[in-house]
Amino acid sequence: MDLYNRNSLLTRFILALWAIVVLIPILIVVFVAVKAPSELAQGPLSMPASLEWANFAAAWNQGAMSSSLMNSIAIAGTSVITIILLSSAAAYPLSRRKKKWATVTYLYFLSGMMIPFQMTMIPLYKLLGQLNLIGKYPGPIFIYIALGLPFSIFLYTAFFKSIPQEIEESALIDGCGPYRTFWSILFPLLKPVTSTLLIMNTLTIWNDFFVPLLFLQSKQARTIPLSIYSFTGEFVNQWNLIFAAVIIGSLPLILLFLVLQKQFIQGMASGAVKG
Amino acid sequence: MRKYWVDGTFILPAFVVFTVFLVIPVLSSFYYSLTDWNGLNPETHFVGLSNYFKLLTDQDVWNAIKNTFLIAICLTVGKNVLGLTLALGLQGTGRIHRILRVWYLIPVMLSALAIGYIWAYMYSPSDGVINTLLGMLHLDGLARDWLGQSDLAIYSIIFVSIWHFVGFTMIIYVAGLQSVPSEVYEAAYIDGAGRWSMFKNVTFPLIAPSFTVNMIVNMIVGIKIFDTIFVMTNGGPGTSTENLSILLYRQAFSFDRMGYASAIAVVMFMTILILSIVQITLLRKREVEY
């Protein structure tokens, strides 16, 4: 309706201003990343005289980014897929059974949203040390799954309630067992929420700095954020290398987001605000 | 009976991972907070509530609590006001609306670590972008050492965090606004509701669920905030930007006081728990159905 499109002058001003406030830092990152080190001294706003792609190669090599990229992909990939499978499965009976135990279990999971990671970090440090998992994949993966479950179960449960129960009843009559009904009939229907959760969980895990800082310190095991962090210590704030590394580390996620942004926004609408 | 067994297989895997890697560690934190464990020495002593008594008289703790609340309140208010304004402006279906919706979300995709570096560069006093821009606009008088001045640093960090995540708040409001049927607006329009009265009496009550989510999520994020501060100021100058998260990390891993740090963690958890319960109770009351 036309009512929406008539923004006041003030609203338009705020929209434009914020677009610029978002743009400038991102533009600066790109500028600095392609500037020759000598050009940095000419002030942050000068246009790059030539494109210094060597910065990206240097960042890639000095940050050992190929291995941290692989680590990030392996850890984020495994965690996110497991979160989606476990949370959608758990949300199914929790949304369907009108029994007290279902409500209690649901609230048990939901309480996880309030727990700050810091609260668990000291015991986990001890636990992973005892299991000899410091510096190895499984530790962070289990932590990420546990941290990702509450919000994912919350969204899936809300969405399940909008799927009519008749679908399962007719599947049952056609001879589908509960597992087949879930996997072949219900899971595909969850697609909007699944894409939202895919993006959100990937985003959180890919960008997380805290868990790797504690558990993946070695050069072979570290993820992208630790790789970027290593530039401050070892190379005393070489801004063009840091920003080249920032671009390399952020690009996969920005591309994923641009591909999936439509589903992301739709999924938010169908899940997040109806719980 | 068989049905329960089936339900169990659906829930159990999530239940086990969640319990082992989140709930049990939380409960152990409560226990460690009653000990003098230093993280290195396997020998620990049960010291009762003495960590908590020490907390009460620790100036650093009170300073961190003050900063935690200041950050959480400013972030919650800032992100909600700006996020809602942006969402209201982007309700249209035009091309520019769609582009801006995605545009505002791009910072959300960046890590807090990357954001920290970007803004440390923006803020740097001598060759930073902000002071250079102010110079170009002949506003040199406004130039500051944004992260180096102890009364200013915390607000500089708050702004960065708003810049980072306001897109997420916005998109939840956009989703909420989309779920309001347009007939409601039309009816109010026909009834002669003005812009402000439309917002106050129609739009705002109907997007109450988004408001609830945004208030609670932003408050929890604000209390927990770590990476941005760690990278930009690491709590400084002095302790002017030190919040409970940073203090907890320092106590645990710089000073090896795991027991004491666990007590701080418990305080943090209780703060979040109490504020969440208060908010949910207050906010649920004003949600309306349509």
Interface residues (C-beta under 8 A of the other chain):
Chain A: M1 L3 Y4 N5 N7 S8 T11 R12 I14 L15 W18 A19 V21 V22 I24 P25 I26 I28 V29 V32 A41 G43 P44 L45 L86 S87 A89 A90 Y92 P93 L94 R97 T105 F109 G112 M113 M114 I115 P116 F117 Q118 M119 T120 M121 I122 P123 L124 Y125 K126 L127 F142 I143 I145 A146 L147 L149 P150 I153 P178 F182 L203 W206 N207 D208 F209 F210 L214 I224 P225 I228 Y229 T232 W239 I242 F243 V246 G249 S250 L253 I254 F257 L258 Q261 F264 I265 M268 A269 A272 V273 K274 G275
Chain B: V6 D7 F10 I11 P13 A14 F15 V17 F18 V20 F21 L22 V23 I24 P25 V26 S28 S29 Y32 G39 L82 T85 L86 L88 G89 L90 Q91 G92 T93 G94 L100 R101 V102 W103 Y104 L105 I106 P107 V108 M109 L110 S111 A112 L113 A114 Y117 I118 W119 Y121 M122 D127 G128 V129 T132 L133 M136 W163 I171 I172 V174 A175 G176 Q178 S179 S182 Y185 E186 Y189 R195 I207 P209 S210 V213 I220 I223 K224 F226 D227 F230 V231 L244 S245 L248 Y249 A252 F253 M258 A261 S262 A265 V266 M268 F269 I272 L273 S276
